[in-house]
Amino acid sequence: MKRPVMKRSIVIDGHKTSVSLEDGFWEALRDIADEHRETLSQLIGRINAGRTSNNLSSSIRLFVLGCYRDPLDSQKPVDVALSEASSPK
């Protein structure tokens, strides 16, 4: 049985931190990074750089949601999804 939330250590811009996400978000994040030929650390670093909230895990979830929200927009550039995830609603 999969654990609902996985805490993992990751290096972002040379700094080690830990992020807690559900397995589905980790899998989706890896898929997005692969599609854009980035490492997971690079993608999370870009999410981190553009976030407006104090919670990196929440910013990552919003980013993933933005990438998958509209099936017709599955090729949305990462930069667009990043700006949507960090903009206040």
LOLO-152674 format. One record per atom (N, C-alpha, C, O): atom name; x, y, z; residue number from 1. Coordinates in Angstrom, 1 decimal. Example, Ala and Ser with C-alpha at 12.3 -4.5 7.8 and 13.67 -1.06 7.14 Angstrom:
  atome       X       Y       Z  num
      N    13.2    -5.7     7.8    1
     CA    12.3    -4.5     7.8    1
      C    13.2    -3.3     7.8    1
      O    14.2    -3.3     8.5    1
      N    12.8    -2.2     7.1    2
     CA    13.7    -1.1     7.1    2
      C    12.9     0.0     7.9    2
      O    13.4     1.1     8.0    2
//
This chain:
  atome       X       Y       Z  num
      N     0.8    -1.2     0.0    1
     CA     0.0     0.0     0.0    1
      C     0.9     1.3     0.0    1
      O     1.9     1.3     0.7    1
      N     0.5     2.2    -0.8    2
     CA     1.3     3.4    -0.9    2
      C     0.9     4.4     0.3    2
      O    -0.2     4.4     0.7    2
      N     1.9     5.0     0.7    3
     CA     1.7     6.0     1.8    3
      C     1.1     7.3     1.1    3
      O     1.4     7.6     0.0    3
      N     0.1     7.9     1.8    4
     CA    -0.6     9.0     1.2    4
      C     0.3    10.2     0.9    4
      O     0.2    10.9    -0.1    4
      N     1.3    10.5     1.8    5
     CA     2.2    11.6     1.7    5
      C     3.6    11.2     1.8    5
      O     3.9    10.5     2.8    5
      N     4.5    11.5     0.9    6
     CA     5.9    11.1     0.9    6
      C     6.7    12.4     1.1    6
      O     6.6    13.4     0.4    6
      N     7.6    12.4     2.1    7
     CA     8.5    13.4     2.4    7
      C     9.8    13.0     1.7    7
      O    10.4    12.0     2.1    7
      N    10.3    13.9     0.8    8
     CA    11.6    13.6     0.2    8
      C    12.5    14.8     0.2    8
      O    12.1    15.9     0.3    8
      N    13.8    14.4     0.3    9
     CA    14.8    15.5     0.3    9
      C    15.2    15.8    -1.2    9
      O    15.3    14.9    -2.0    9
      N    15.4    17.0    -1.5   10
     CA    15.7    17.4    -2.8   10
      C    16.7    18.6    -2.7   10
      O    16.6    19.4    -1.8   10
      N    17.6    18.8    -3.7   11
     CA    18.5    19.9    -3.7   11
      C    17.9    20.9    -4.7   11
      O    17.7    20.6    -5.9   11
      N    17.7    22.1    -4.2   12
     CA    17.3    23.2    -5.1   12
      C    18.3    24.3    -5.0   12
      O    18.6    24.9    -4.0   12
      N    18.8    24.6    -6.2   13
     CA    19.9    25.7    -6.3   13
      C    21.0    25.5    -5.2   13
      O    21.4    26.5    -4.6   13
      N    21.4    24.3    -5.1   14
     CA    22.5    24.0    -4.1   14
      C    22.1    23.9    -2.7   14
      O    23.0    23.6    -1.8   14
      N    20.8    24.0    -2.4   15
     CA    20.4    23.9    -1.0   15
      C    19.5    22.7    -0.8   15
      O    18.5    22.5    -1.6   15
      N    19.7    21.9     0.2   16
     CA    18.9    20.7     0.4   16
      C    17.7    21.1     1.3   16
      O    17.8    21.9     2.2   16
      N    16.6    20.6     0.8   17
     CA    15.3    20.9     1.5   17
      C    14.5    19.6     1.4   17
      O    14.8    18.7     0.7   17
      N    13.4    19.6     2.2   18
     CA    12.5    18.4     2.1   18
      C    11.1    18.9     1.7   18
      O    10.7    20.0     2.0   18
      N    10.4    18.1     0.9   19
     CA     9.1    18.4     0.4   19
      C     8.2    17.3     0.6   19
      O     8.6    16.1     0.3   19
      N     7.0    17.5     1.1   20
     CA     6.0    16.5     1.4   20
      C     4.9    16.6     0.3   20
      O     4.2    17.6     0.2   20
      N     4.7    15.5    -0.5   21
     CA     3.7    15.5    -1.5   21
      C     3.1    14.1    -1.6   21
      O     3.8    13.1    -1.2   21
      N     1.9    14.0    -2.0   22
     CA     1.3    12.7    -2.2   22
      C     2.0    12.0    -3.4   22
      O     2.5    12.7    -4.3   22
      N     2.0    10.7    -3.4   23
     CA     2.6     9.9    -4.5   23
      C     2.2    10.4    -5.9   23
      O     3.1    10.5    -6.8   23
      N     0.9    10.6    -6.1   24
     CA     0.4    11.0    -7.4   24
      C     1.1    12.3    -7.9   24
      O     1.3    12.5    -9.1   24
      N     1.3    13.3    -6.9   25
     CA     2.0    14.5    -7.3   25
      C     3.4    14.3    -7.7   25
      O     3.9    14.9    -8.6   25
      N     4.1    13.4    -6.9   26
     CA     5.5    13.1    -7.3   26
      C     5.6    12.5    -8.7   26
      O     6.5    12.9    -9.5   26
      N     4.7    11.6    -8.9   27
     CA     4.7    10.9   -10.3   27
      C     4.4    11.9   -11.4   27
      O     5.1    11.9   -12.4   27
      N     3.4    12.8   -11.2   28
     CA     3.1    13.8   -12.2   28
      C     4.2    14.8   -12.4   28
      O     4.5    15.2   -13.5   28
      N     4.8    15.2   -11.3   29
     CA     6.0    16.1   -11.4   29
      C     7.1    15.5   -12.2   29
      O     7.7    16.2   -13.0   29
      N     7.4    14.2   -11.9   30
     CA     8.5    13.5   -12.7   30
      C     8.1    13.5   -14.2   30
      O     9.0    13.7   -15.0   30
      N     6.8    13.2   -14.5   31
     CA     6.4    13.2   -15.9   31
      C     6.6    14.5   -16.5   31
      O     7.0    14.6   -17.7   31
      N     6.2    15.6   -15.8   32
     CA     6.3    16.9   -16.4   32
      C     7.8    17.3   -16.6   32
      O     8.1    17.8   -17.7   32
      N     8.6    17.0   -15.7   33
     CA    10.0    17.2   -15.8   33
      C    10.6    16.5   -17.0   33
      O    11.4    17.0   -17.8   33
      N    10.2    15.2   -17.2   34
     CA    10.7    14.4   -18.3   34
      C    10.2    15.0   -19.6   34
      O    11.0    15.1   -20.6   34
      N     9.0    15.4   -19.7   35
     CA     8.4    16.0   -20.9   35
      C     9.2    17.2   -21.3   35
      O     9.3    17.5   -22.5   35
      N     9.7    18.0   -20.4   36
     CA    10.4    19.2   -20.6   36
      C    11.9    19.1   -20.5   36
      O    12.7    20.1   -20.5   36
      N    12.4    17.8   -20.5   37
     CA    13.8    17.5   -20.4   37
      C    14.5    18.3   -19.3   37
      O    15.6    18.8   -19.5   37
      N    13.9    18.2   -18.2   38
     CA    14.5    18.8   -17.0   38
      C    14.6    17.8   -15.9   38
      O    13.9    16.8   -15.9   38
      N    15.5    18.0   -15.0   39
     CA    15.6    17.1   -13.8   39
      C    14.5    17.6   -12.8   39
      O    14.0    18.7   -13.0   39
      N    14.1    16.7   -11.9   40
     CA    13.1    17.1   -10.9   40
      C    13.6    18.3   -10.1   40
      O    12.8    19.2    -9.8   40
      N    14.9    18.3    -9.8   41
     CA    15.5    19.5    -9.0   41
      C    15.4    20.8    -9.8   41
      O    15.0    21.8    -9.2   41
      N    15.6    20.7   -11.1   42
     CA    15.5    21.9   -11.9   42
      C    14.1    22.4   -12.0   42
      O    13.8    23.6   -11.8   42
      N    13.1    21.5   -12.2   43
     CA    11.7    21.9   -12.2   43
      C    11.3    22.5   -10.9   43
      O    10.6    23.5   -10.9   43
      N    11.6    21.8    -9.8   44
     CA    11.2    22.3    -8.5   44
      C    11.9    23.6    -8.2   44
      O    11.3    24.5    -7.5   44
      N    13.1    23.8    -8.6   45
     CA    13.8    25.1    -8.5   45
      C    13.1    26.2    -9.2   45
      O    13.0    27.3    -8.6   45
      N    12.5    25.9   -10.4   46
     CA    11.8    27.0   -11.1   46
      C    10.5    27.3   -10.4   46
      O    10.1    28.4   -10.3   46
      N     9.8    26.2    -9.9   47
     CA     8.6    26.5    -9.1   47
      C     8.9    27.3    -7.9   47
      O     8.1    28.2    -7.6   47
      N     9.9    26.9    -7.2   48
     CA    10.3    27.6    -6.0   48
      C    10.6    29.1    -6.3   48
      O    10.2    30.0    -5.5   48
      N    11.3    29.4    -7.4   49
     CA    11.7    30.7    -7.7   49
      C    10.5    31.6    -8.0   49
      O    10.5    32.8    -7.8   49
      N     9.4    31.0    -8.5   50
     CA     8.3    31.8    -8.9   50
      C     7.1    31.8    -7.9   50
      O     6.1    32.4    -8.2   50
      N     7.3    31.1    -6.8   51
     CA     6.2    31.0    -5.9   51
      C     6.0    32.3    -5.1   51
      O     6.9    33.0    -4.8   51
      N     4.7    32.5    -4.7   52
     CA     4.3    33.6    -3.9   52
      C     3.9    33.3    -2.5   52
      O     3.7    34.1    -1.6   52
      N     3.7    31.9    -2.3   53
     CA     3.3    31.5    -0.9   53
      C     4.5    31.0    -0.2   53
      O     5.6    30.7    -0.8   53
      N     4.4    30.8     1.1   54
     CA     5.5    30.3     1.9   54
      C     5.6    28.8     1.8   54
      O     6.6    28.2     2.3   54
      N     4.6    28.1     1.3   55
     CA     4.6    26.7     1.3   55
      C     5.0    26.1    -0.1   55
      O     4.2    26.2    -1.0   55
      N     6.1    25.5    -0.2   56
     CA     6.6    25.0    -1.5   56
      C     5.7    23.8    -1.9   56
      O     5.4    23.7    -3.1   56
      N     5.3    22.9    -1.0   57
     CA     4.5    21.8    -1.3   57
      C     3.2    22.3    -2.0   57
      O     2.7    21.7    -3.0   57
      N     2.6    23.3    -1.5   58
     CA     1.3    23.8    -2.0   58
      C     1.6    24.4    -3.4   58
      O     0.8    24.2    -4.3   58
      N     2.7    25.1    -3.6   59
     CA     3.0    25.7    -4.9   59
      C     3.2    24.6    -5.9   59
      O     2.8    24.7    -7.1   59
      N     3.8    23.5    -5.5   60
     CA     4.1    22.4    -6.4   60
      C     2.7    21.8    -6.8   60
      O     2.5    21.5    -8.0   60
      N     1.8    21.6    -5.9   61
     CA     0.5    21.0    -6.2   61
      C    -0.3    21.9    -7.1   61
      O    -0.9    21.4    -8.1   61
      N    -0.2    23.2    -6.9   62
     CA    -0.9    24.1    -7.8   62
      C    -0.3    24.1    -9.2   62
      O    -1.0    24.2   -10.2   62
      N     1.0    24.0    -9.3   63
     CA     1.7    23.9   -10.6   63
      C     1.2    22.6   -11.3   63
      O     0.9    22.7   -12.5   63
      N     1.2    21.5   -10.7   64
     CA     0.8    20.2   -11.3   64
      C    -0.6    20.4   -11.7   64
      O    -1.0    20.0   -12.8   64
      N    -1.5    20.9   -10.9   65
     CA    -2.9    21.1   -11.2   65
      C    -3.0    21.9   -12.5   65
      O    -3.8    21.6   -13.4   65
      N    -2.3    23.0   -12.5   66
     CA    -2.3    23.9   -13.7   66
      C    -1.9    23.2   -15.0   66
      O    -2.4    23.5   -16.0   66
      N    -0.9    22.3   -14.9   67
     CA    -0.5    21.5   -16.0   67
      C    -1.5    20.5   -16.5   67
      O    -1.6    20.2   -17.7   67
      N    -2.4    20.0   -15.6   68
     CA    -3.3    19.0   -16.0   68
      C    -4.8    19.4   -16.0   68
      O    -5.7    18.6   -16.3   68
      N    -5.0    20.6   -15.6   69
     CA    -6.4    21.1   -15.5   69
      C    -7.2    21.0   -16.8   69
      O    -8.3    20.5   -16.8   69
      N    -6.6    21.4   -17.9   70
     CA    -7.3    21.4   -19.2   70
      C    -6.7    20.4   -20.1   70
      O    -5.6    20.6   -20.5   70
      N    -7.4    19.2   -20.4   71
     CA    -6.8    18.2   -21.2   71
      C    -6.4    18.7   -22.6   71
      O    -5.5    18.2   -23.2   71
      N    -7.1    19.7   -23.1   72
     CA    -6.7    20.3   -24.4   72
      C    -5.5    21.1   -24.3   72
      O    -4.9    21.5   -25.4   72
      N    -5.1    21.5   -23.1   73
     CA    -3.9    22.4   -22.9   73
      C    -2.7    21.6   -22.3   73
      O    -2.0    22.2   -21.5   73
      N    -2.6    20.3   -22.6   74
     CA    -1.6    19.5   -22.0   74
      C    -0.2    19.9   -22.4   74
      O     0.8    19.5   -21.7   74
      N     0.0    20.6   -23.4   75
     CA     1.3    21.0   -23.9   75
      C     1.6    22.4   -23.4   75
      O     2.5    23.1   -24.0   75
      N     0.9    22.9   -22.4   76
     CA     1.1    24.2   -21.9   76
      C     2.6    24.4   -21.5   76
      O     3.1    23.5   -20.8   76
      N     3.2    25.4   -21.9   77
     CA     4.6    25.6   -21.5   77
      C     4.8    25.7   -20.0   77
      O     3.9    26.2   -19.3   77
      N     5.8    25.2   -19.5   78
     CA     6.1    25.2   -18.0   78
      C     6.0    26.6   -17.5   78
      O     5.5    26.8   -16.4   78
      N     6.6    27.6   -18.2   79
     CA     6.6    29.0   -17.7   79
      C     5.1    29.5   -17.5   79
      O     4.9    30.3   -16.5   79
      N     4.2    29.1   -18.4   80
     CA     2.8    29.6   -18.2   80
      C     2.2    28.9   -17.0   80
      O     1.6    29.6   -16.2   80
      N     2.4    27.6   -16.8   81
     CA     1.9    26.9   -15.6   81
      C     2.5    27.5   -14.3   81
      O     1.8    27.6   -13.3   81
      N     3.8    27.9   -14.4   82
     CA     4.4    28.5   -13.2   82
      C     3.8    29.8   -12.9   82
      O     3.6    30.1   -11.7   82
      N     3.5    30.6   -13.9   83
     CA     3.0    31.9   -13.6   83
      C     1.5    31.8   -13.1   83
      O     1.1    32.5   -12.2   83
      N     0.8    30.8   -13.6   84
     CA    -0.6    30.6   -13.1   84
      C    -0.6    30.1   -11.7   84
      O    -1.5    30.4   -10.9   84
      N     0.3    29.2   -11.4   85
     CA     0.4    28.6   -10.0   85
      C     0.8    29.7    -9.0   85
      O     0.4    29.6    -7.8   85
      N     1.5    30.7    -9.4   86
     CA     2.0    31.7    -8.4   86
      C     1.1    32.9    -8.4   86
      O     1.3    33.8    -7.5   86
      N     0.2    33.1    -9.3   87
     CA    -0.6    34.3    -9.3   87
      C    -1.8    34.1    -8.3   87
      O    -2.4    33.1    -8.3   87
      N    -2.1    35.2    -7.6   88
     CA    -3.2    35.1    -6.7   88
      C    -4.5    35.0    -7.4   88
      O    -4.7    35.6    -8.5   88
      N    -5.5    34.2    -6.9   89
     CA    -6.8    34.0    -7.5   89
      C    -7.8    35.0    -7.0   89
      O    -8.9    34.9    -7.4   89
//
